[in-house]
């Protein structure tokens, strides 16, 4: 046992333990009363006084730091909580209160420990998290039982597996001709694109119907601009009188593509991002300005167009994206090596039909190896955006009315002119 302990040291060490007991005990006391128990029933449930005593016991054990005292105290507290649960097992479900009691002892022990020096703030921070989790019980239960469907929950598990499990198992390094096959790089892009779609799906699910056309279009565009364009095109055929409002929704959703592309470029290649920032920013501002003009233009207001419920993440499309991504990388490197920069532009157009992000990685890789000039890499990204625009125009023609398709074509033509003009000015300056 440590000697030379002052009274101020003891008070300071035990103060953190008392605070932990107050926070957790107060939450448990309020939770039992809010649950609708009778007054007699409340007395039998562990409350503020019980958790304060547990916290003080943990604080004393942690301050003294002697195993011969800590072990029997913890065993005694655990045994009492187990006995309480056994006697009360028919009246309630779960062991949250008992687990919280053991956690209170452990956190109080940590808060009162003389080392490490940051033990007390860490213990109090964890206590706050515990209280938040305890308070959020009803919201979490409602979320899991009523809001999140089984499909969405399973998709979340698959998404976590893709991010946390698969990536560490992939081999590092590059393989194949031109070292085009880099498993970890490919999977990073799968994770990145899947993350944007996953987050966009749930933001649209939770916010879209409540916040109107603007947020629905933005969040739908974050999940998939192509899917959003297809939805608005189909709606234009079913509701031709709402073509103007659907056109505005299309503009909002597709404007999201420019900051989305810029974020991906920044994460992959800051050098390429500095070259692309002005054309992408100009097209973004053009889209924002056009959406605002359309908002102010006299027209029939329409309600939010909710995206169809579906699966926020599926491993099949993720794997297909990975395969297409690897194919575009190979074609890009082969074309740049054998046929020169001009051929790389054609592969960029091909990649843009799949996804603009499939062009960013090979362009950034060739740029880092000084195989491709910076200007050519920038043009490749812009060509991919152009090819992606052509794809959406074809979607609008196939699924929407002629008027809607013409409006979509006019918007993409405007964006192309703004992007090309900004690129030309930046190249000359």
C-alpha positions as CSV (number, residue, x, y, z in Angstrom):
1,X,0.0,0.0,0.0
2,X,1.2,3.5,-0.9
3,X,2.2,5.6,2.2
4,X,2.2,9.4,2.6
5,X,-1.3,9.9,1.3
6,X,-2.7,13.3,2.0
7,X,-6.3,14.2,2.7
8,X,-6.6,16.4,-0.4
9,X,-5.4,13.5,-2.5
10,X,-8.0,11.2,-1.0
11,X,-10.8,13.7,-1.5
12,X,-9.8,14.4,-5.1
13,X,-9.6,10.8,-6.0
14,X,-12.9,9.9,-4.4
15,X,-14.7,12.9,-5.9
16,X,-14.6,11.3,-9.4
17,X,-16.0,8.1,-8.0
18,X,-18.9,10.0,-6.3
19,X,-19.6,11.8,-9.6
20,X,-19.8,8.5,-11.4
21,X,-22.2,7.1,-8.8
22,X,-24.4,10.2,-9.0
23,X,-24.6,10.1,-12.8
24,X,-25.3,6.4,-13.2
25,X,-27.4,6.1,-10.0
26,X,-29.5,9.2,-10.9
27,X,-30.2,7.7,-14.4
28,X,-31.2,4.4,-12.9
29,X,-33.4,6.0,-10.3
30,X,-35.2,8.1,-13.0
31,X,-35.5,5.1,-15.3
32,X,-37.2,3.0,-12.7
33,X,-39.7,5.7,-12.0
34,X,-40.4,6.5,-15.6
35,X,-41.1,2.8,-16.2
36,X,-44.3,3.1,-14.2
37,X,-43.4,1.0,-11.2
38,X,-45.3,1.3,-8.0
39,X,-43.7,3.1,-5.1
40,X,-43.0,-0.2,-3.3
41,X,-41.5,-1.6,-6.4
42,X,-39.2,1.5,-6.8
43,X,-37.8,0.9,-3.3
44,X,-36.7,-2.6,-4.2
45,X,-34.9,-1.6,-7.3
46,X,-31.3,-0.5,-7.0
47,X,-31.3,3.3,-7.2
48,X,-29.2,6.4,-6.4
49,X,-28.1,5.3,-2.9
50,X,-27.1,1.8,-4.0
51,X,-25.0,3.1,-6.9
52,X,-23.3,5.7,-4.8
53,X,-22.3,3.0,-2.3
54,X,-21.0,0.9,-5.1
55,X,-19.1,3.8,-6.6
56,X,-17.5,4.7,-3.2
57,X,-16.5,1.1,-2.7
58,X,-14.8,1.1,-6.1
59,X,-13.2,4.5,-5.4
60,X,-11.7,3.3,-2.1
61,X,-10.4,0.1,-3.8
62,X,-8.9,2.1,-6.7
63,X,-7.3,4.7,-4.4
64,X,-5.7,2.1,-2.2
65,X,-4.8,-0.2,-5.1
66,X,-4.6,-3.4,-3.0
67,X,-5.8,-6.6,-4.6
68,X,-6.6,-8.3,-1.3
69,X,-9.3,-5.6,-0.7
70,X,-10.5,-5.1,-4.3
71,X,-11.2,-8.8,-5.1
72,X,-13.5,-9.6,-2.2
73,X,-15.3,-6.3,-2.5
74,X,-16.0,-6.9,-6.2
75,X,-17.0,-10.5,-5.6
76,X,-19.4,-9.4,-2.8
77,X,-21.0,-6.7,-4.9
78,X,-21.4,-9.1,-7.9
79,X,-22.9,-11.8,-5.6
80,X,-25.4,-9.3,-4.1
81,X,-26.5,-8.1,-7.6
82,X,-26.8,-11.8,-8.7
83,X,-28.9,-12.6,-5.7
84,X,-31.1,-9.6,-6.3
85,X,-31.7,-10.6,-9.9
86,X,-32.5,-14.2,-8.9
87,X,-35.2,-13.0,-6.4
88,X,-36.6,-10.5,-8.9
89,X,-36.3,-12.5,-12.1
90,X,-40.1,-13.0,-12.5
91,X,-40.9,-9.3,-12.4
92,X,-38.6,-8.0,-15.1
93,X,-36.5,-8.9,-18.1
94,X,-32.8,-8.3,-18.7
95,X,-29.8,-7.7,-16.4
96,X,-29.1,-4.1,-17.4
97,X,-29.1,-2.8,-13.8
98,X,-26.8,-5.6,-12.5
99,X,-24.3,-5.0,-15.3
100,X,-24.5,-1.3,-14.7
101,X,-23.6,-1.9,-11.0
102,X,-20.5,-3.9,-11.9
103,X,-19.6,-1.2,-14.5
104,X,-20.0,1.5,-11.8
105,X,-17.5,-0.3,-9.6
106,X,-15.0,-0.6,-12.4
107,X,-15.3,3.0,-13.5
108,X,-15.0,4.3,-10.0
109,X,-12.0,2.1,-9.4
110,X,-10.4,3.6,-12.5
111,X,-11.3,7.2,-11.6
112,X,-9.7,6.9,-8.2
113,X,-6.5,5.1,-9.4
114,X,-3.4,7.2,-9.0
115,X,-2.1,6.1,-12.3
116,X,-2.3,6.6,-15.2
117,X,-2.6,10.4,-14.8
118,X,-5.6,10.5,-17.3
119,X,-7.5,7.8,-15.5
120,X,-10.2,10.1,-14.0
121,X,-11.2,12.0,-17.1
122,X,-11.3,8.8,-19.1
123,X,-13.5,7.1,-16.5
124,X,-15.9,10.1,-16.4
125,X,-16.0,10.2,-20.2
126,X,-16.9,6.5,-20.3
127,X,-19.5,7.1,-17.7
128,X,-21.2,9.7,-19.8
129,X,-21.3,7.3,-22.7
130,X,-22.9,4.6,-20.4
131,X,-25.5,7.1,-19.3
132,X,-26.3,8.1,-22.9
133,X,-26.7,4.4,-23.9
134,X,-29.0,3.8,-20.9
135,X,-31.1,6.9,-21.7
136,X,-31.3,5.9,-25.4
137,X,-32.8,2.5,-24.7
138,X,-36.3,3.3,-25.9
139,X,-35.0,5.1,-29.0
140,X,-32.6,2.3,-29.9
141,X,-35.3,-0.4,-29.4
142,X,-37.7,1.6,-31.6
143,X,-35.0,2.1,-34.2
144,X,-34.2,-1.6,-34.4
145,X,-37.8,-3.0,-34.0
146,X,-39.8,-0.5,-36.0
147,X,-37.7,1.8,-38.2
148,X,-34.9,-0.4,-39.5
149,X,-36.1,-3.3,-41.6
150,X,-34.6,-6.8,-41.6
151,X,-33.2,-6.1,-45.1
152,X,-31.5,-2.9,-44.0
153,X,-30.1,-4.5,-40.8
154,X,-28.6,-7.3,-42.8
155,X,-27.2,-4.8,-45.3
156,X,-25.6,-3.0,-42.5
157,X,-23.9,-6.2,-41.3
158,X,-22.6,-6.8,-44.8
159,X,-21.4,-3.2,-45.1
160,X,-19.5,-3.5,-41.8
161,X,-18.0,-6.8,-43.0
162,X,-16.8,-5.1,-46.2
163,X,-15.2,-2.2,-44.3
164,X,-13.8,-4.0,-41.2
165,X,-13.3,-7.7,-42.1
166,X,-12.5,-8.0,-45.8
167,X,-10.0,-5.2,-46.3
168,X,-7.4,-6.4,-43.7
169,X,-7.5,-9.8,-45.3
170,X,-6.6,-8.6,-48.7
171,X,-2.9,-8.9,-49.8
172,X,-0.9,-5.7,-50.1
173,X,0.9,-4.9,-53.3
174,X,0.2,-4.8,-57.0
175,X,-0.1,-7.7,-59.4
176,X,-0.6,-8.5,-63.1
177,X,0.4,-6.6,-66.2
178,X,1.2,-3.0,-65.5
179,X,0.6,-3.8,-61.8
180,X,-3.0,-3.0,-62.5
181,X,-4.5,-5.3,-59.9
182,X,-4.1,-3.8,-56.4
183,X,-6.6,-5.6,-54.1
184,X,-6.5,-3.1,-51.4
185,X,-6.7,-0.1,-53.6
186,X,-9.7,-1.6,-55.4
187,X,-11.4,-2.4,-52.2
188,X,-10.8,1.1,-50.9
189,X,-12.8,2.4,-53.8
190,X,-15.5,-0.2,-53.2
191,X,-15.7,1.0,-49.6
192,X,-15.7,4.7,-50.5
193,X,-18.4,4.4,-53.2
194,X,-20.5,2.1,-51.0
195,X,-20.1,4.4,-48.0
196,X,-21.5,7.4,-50.0
197,X,-24.5,5.3,-51.2
198,X,-25.1,3.8,-47.8
199,X,-25.1,7.1,-46.0
200,X,-27.2,8.7,-48.7
201,X,-29.7,6.0,-48.5
202,X,-30.3,6.3,-44.7
203,X,-30.2,10.1,-44.8
204,X,-32.9,10.1,-47.5
205,X,-34.8,7.5,-45.5
206,X,-34.8,9.5,-42.2
207,X,-34.8,13.1,-43.6
208,X,-36.2,13.0,-47.1
209,X,-39.9,12.8,-46.5
210,X,-39.8,15.4,-43.7
211,X,-37.7,18.1,-45.4
212,X,-39.2,18.4,-48.8
213,X,-38.0,18.3,-52.4
214,X,-34.6,19.9,-51.9
215,X,-33.3,17.5,-49.3
216,X,-34.9,14.5,-51.0
217,X,-33.2,15.4,-54.2
218,X,-29.8,16.1,-52.6
219,X,-29.8,12.9,-50.6
220,X,-31.1,10.8,-53.5
221,X,-28.3,12.3,-55.6
222,X,-25.8,11.4,-53.0
223,X,-26.9,7.8,-53.0
224,X,-27.0,7.6,-56.9
225,X,-27.4,10.4,-59.4
226,X,-28.2,7.8,-62.1
227,X,-31.0,6.3,-60.0
228,X,-32.3,9.7,-59.1
229,X,-32.4,10.7,-62.8
230,X,-34.2,7.5,-63.7
231,X,-36.8,8.1,-61.0
232,X,-37.5,11.7,-62.0
233,X,-37.7,10.6,-65.7
234,X,-40.3,7.9,-64.9
235,X,-42.3,10.4,-62.8
236,X,-42.4,12.8,-65.7
237,X,-44.2,10.2,-67.7
238,X,-46.7,9.5,-65.0
239,X,-47.1,13.2,-64.0
240,X,-46.4,15.3,-67.1
241,X,-48.0,18.3,-65.5
242,X,-45.2,18.3,-62.9
243,X,-42.4,18.3,-65.5
244,X,-41.0,21.6,-64.4
245,X,-40.8,20.6,-60.7
246,X,-39.2,17.3,-61.6
247,X,-36.7,19.1,-63.8
248,X,-35.7,21.2,-60.8
249,X,-35.4,18.0,-58.7
250,X,-33.1,16.5,-61.4
251,X,-30.9,19.6,-61.3
252,X,-30.5,19.5,-57.6
253,X,-29.8,15.8,-57.5
254,X,-27.2,15.9,-60.2
255,X,-25.5,19.0,-58.9
256,X,-24.5,16.8,-56.0
257,X,-22.2,14.8,-58.4
258,X,-19.7,17.6,-58.6
259,X,-18.8,18.0,-54.9
260,X,-19.0,14.2,-54.6
261,X,-16.5,13.8,-57.4
262,X,-14.2,16.5,-55.8
263,X,-14.2,14.7,-52.5
264,X,-13.2,11.4,-54.1
265,X,-10.4,13.2,-56.1
266,X,-9.1,14.9,-52.9
267,X,-9.0,11.6,-51.1
268,X,-7.1,9.9,-53.9
269,X,-4.8,12.6,-55.3
270,X,-4.5,16.1,-53.8
271,X,-2.4,17.2,-56.8
272,X,-5.2,16.2,-59.2
273,X,-7.8,17.8,-56.9
274,X,-6.0,21.1,-57.2
275,X,-6.3,20.9,-61.0
276,X,-9.9,19.8,-61.0
277,X,-11.2,22.1,-58.3
278,X,-12.0,25.1,-60.5
279,X,-14.0,23.3,-63.2
280,X,-15.9,21.2,-60.6
281,X,-16.6,24.2,-58.5
282,X,-17.8,26.2,-61.5
283,X,-20.2,23.4,-62.5
284,X,-21.3,23.2,-58.9
285,X,-22.1,26.9,-58.7
286,X,-23.8,26.7,-62.1
287,X,-26.1,23.9,-60.7
288,X,-26.8,25.8,-57.5
289,X,-27.6,29.0,-59.4
290,X,-29.8,27.2,-61.9
291,X,-31.7,25.4,-59.1
292,X,-32.3,28.7,-57.4
293,X,-33.6,30.3,-60.6
294,X,-35.9,27.4,-61.2
295,X,-37.1,27.6,-57.6
296,X,-38.0,31.3,-58.1
297,X,-39.5,30.7,-61.5
298,X,-43.4,30.6,-61.4
299,X,-44.4,27.0,-61.5
300,X,-46.6,24.4,-59.8
301,X,-44.9,23.3,-56.6
302,X,-44.6,19.5,-56.2
303,X,-44.1,17.4,-53.1
304,X,-40.9,15.5,-52.4
305,X,-40.4,12.5,-54.6
306,X,-39.3,9.7,-52.2
307,X,-36.8,7.2,-53.5
308,X,-38.1,3.7,-53.6
309,X,-37.2,1.7,-50.5
310,X,-34.5,-0.9,-51.2
311,X,-31.3,-2.3,-49.9
312,X,-28.7,0.2,-48.8
313,X,-25.9,-2.2,-49.5
314,X,-25.6,-5.3,-51.5
315,X,-22.4,-7.3,-51.9
316,X,-23.1,-8.2,-55.5
317,X,-23.1,-4.7,-57.0
318,X,-20.1,-3.9,-54.8
319,X,-18.2,-6.8,-56.3
320,X,-19.3,-5.9,-59.8
321,X,-18.1,-2.4,-59.3
322,X,-14.7,-3.8,-58.1
323,X,-14.4,-5.9,-61.2
324,X,-15.3,-3.1,-63.5
325,X,-13.0,-0.8,-61.6
326,X,-10.1,-3.2,-62.1
327,X,-10.9,-3.6,-65.8
328,X,-10.9,0.2,-66.3
329,X,-7.6,0.5,-64.5
330,X,-6.1,-2.1,-66.7
331,X,-7.4,-0.6,-69.9
332,X,-6.3,2.9,-68.8
333,X,-2.7,1.8,-68.1
334,X,-2.5,-0.4,-71.2
335,X,-3.8,2.4,-73.4
336,X,-1.5,5.0,-71.8
337,X,1.5,2.8,-72.3
338,X,0.8,1.4,-75.8
339,X,-1.3,4.0,-77.5
340,X,-0.5,7.2,-75.7
341,X,-2.6,9.9,-74.0
342,X,-5.2,10.0,-76.7
343,X,-6.2,6.4,-76.1
344,X,-6.3,7.0,-72.4
345,X,-9.0,9.6,-73.1
346,X,-11.1,6.9,-74.8
347,X,-10.8,4.6,-71.8
348,X,-11.9,7.6,-69.6
349,X,-15.0,7.9,-71.7
350,X,-15.7,4.2,-71.2
351,X,-15.0,4.4,-67.5
352,X,-17.4,7.3,-67.2
353,X,-20.2,5.1,-68.5
354,X,-19.6,2.8,-65.5
355,X,-18.9,5.4,-62.8
356,X,-16.8,8.6,-62.8
357,X,-14.8,7.2,-59.8
358,X,-13.4,4.4,-61.9
359,X,-11.4,6.9,-63.9
360,X,-10.0,8.8,-60.9
361,X,-7.8,6.1,-59.6
362,X,-5.9,5.2,-62.8
363,X,-5.5,8.9,-63.6
364,X,-4.1,9.6,-60.2
365,X,-1.8,6.5,-60.3
366,X,-0.4,7.4,-63.8
367,X,0.0,11.0,-62.6
368,X,2.0,9.9,-59.5
369,X,4.3,7.8,-61.7
370,X,4.8,10.8,-64.1
371,X,3.3,8.6,-67.0
372,X,0.5,11.1,-67.5
373,X,0.7,14.9,-67.5
374,X,-1.5,16.7,-64.9
375,X,-3.5,18.4,-67.7
376,X,-4.3,15.0,-69.3
377,X,-5.4,13.6,-65.9
378,X,-7.7,16.6,-65.4
379,X,-9.2,16.1,-68.9
380,X,-9.7,12.4,-68.2
381,X,-11.9,13.3,-65.2
382,X,-13.9,15.8,-67.1
383,X,-14.4,13.3,-70.0
384,X,-15.7,10.8,-67.5
385,X,-18.2,13.3,-66.3
386,X,-19.2,13.9,-69.9
387,X,-19.7,10.2,-70.6
388,X,-21.7,9.9,-67.4
389,X,-23.9,12.8,-68.6
390,X,-24.5,11.1,-72.0
391,X,-25.6,8.0,-70.1
392,X,-28.1,10.0,-68.0
393,X,-29.4,11.7,-71.1
394,X,-30.1,8.3,-72.7
395,X,-31.9,7.3,-69.4
396,X,-34.1,10.4,-69.6
397,X,-34.9,9.7,-73.2
398,X,-35.8,6.1,-72.6
399,X,-37.8,6.5,-69.4
400,X,-39.2,10.1,-69.4
401,X,-41.2,12.4,-71.6
402,X,-39.7,14.2,-74.6
403,X,-40.0,17.5,-72.8
404,X,-38.1,16.2,-69.7
405,X,-35.4,14.6,-71.9
406,X,-34.8,17.9,-73.7
407,X,-34.6,19.8,-70.4
408,X,-32.1,17.3,-69.1
409,X,-30.0,17.5,-72.3
410,X,-30.0,21.3,-72.1
411,X,-28.8,21.3,-68.4
412,X,-25.9,18.9,-69.2
413,X,-25.0,21.0,-72.2
414,X,-24.8,24.0,-70.0
415,X,-22.7,22.2,-67.4
416,X,-20.4,20.9,-70.2
417,X,-19.9,24.5,-71.5
418,X,-19.2,25.8,-68.1
419,X,-16.8,23.1,-67.2
420,X,-14.9,23.2,-70.6
421,X,-14.8,27.0,-70.4
422,X,-13.4,27.0,-66.9
423,X,-10.8,24.4,-67.9
424,X,-9.8,26.4,-70.9
425,X,-9.4,29.7,-68.9
426,X,-7.4,27.9,-66.2
427,X,-5.2,26.3,-68.8
428,X,-4.4,29.7,-70.4
429,X,-3.9,31.6,-67.2
